[in-house]
Amino acid sequence: MDIKTIDPALDLLKVFGKLAKGTTVDIERMRQKVIFSDGLIPKKYKTLAAVLWAVSSRCEPCAKYYVAKAKEFGVTEEEIGEALAIASTMGGCVGEMWALKAFKAFKGDTEEGTVDDPSCCTT
C-alpha cells in the first residue's frame, strides 16, 4: 500500500518524524505490536476496531489506512459492512444521547421521563 495515496500530508512523514523526535516510528511500532499482530484477538478483528475508532474520530486518512489493512488481513466485504453498521448505529446512538442530555437540561430534573421511567425508550 502506498500511504501517499491516502493523504498528501503523509509524503512528509519521514521529515516530520525526525522533527518530532521519532514519535512517528514509535507509533508505527505500537501499531505493529498492538493492532497488526495476532493475540487473543486476531489482528483482523483488531484492525476492524481501528476502523471503527477512525470513523468515530472522523479521521478520513485513518479510515482509509485501516480499511486497507483490514482487506490485507482478509476482512470480507460482509465483515466490513457489519462492522460499519456498528459505527452507523453508535453514531445514531451517540447523537440520540446528546440530544437527550440537551433536552434534559431544557426540562430540568423535575420533569417526567427520567431514568426511573423507562417507557421513553420502548416505543
C-alpha positions, 0 to 999 in steps of 0.5 A: 500500500502506498500511504501517499495515496491516502493523504498528501500530508503523509509524503512528509512523514519521514521529515516530520518524524525526525522533527518530532523526535521519532514519535512517528516510528514509535507509533508505527511500532505500537501499531505493529505490536498492538493492532497488526499482530495476532493475540487473543484477538486476531489482528483482523478483528483488531484492525476492524476496531481501528476502523471503527475508532477512525470513523468515530474520530472522523479521521478520513486518512485513518479510515482509509489506512485501516480499511486497507489493512483490514482487506490485507488481513482478509476482512470480507466485504460482509465483515466490513459492512457489519462492522460499519453498521456498528459505527452507523448505529453508535453514531445514531446512538451517540447523537440520540444521547446528546440530544437527550442530555440537551433536552434534559437540561431544557426540562430540568430534573423535575420533569417526567421521563427520567431514568426511573421511567423507562417507557421513553425508550420502548416505543 
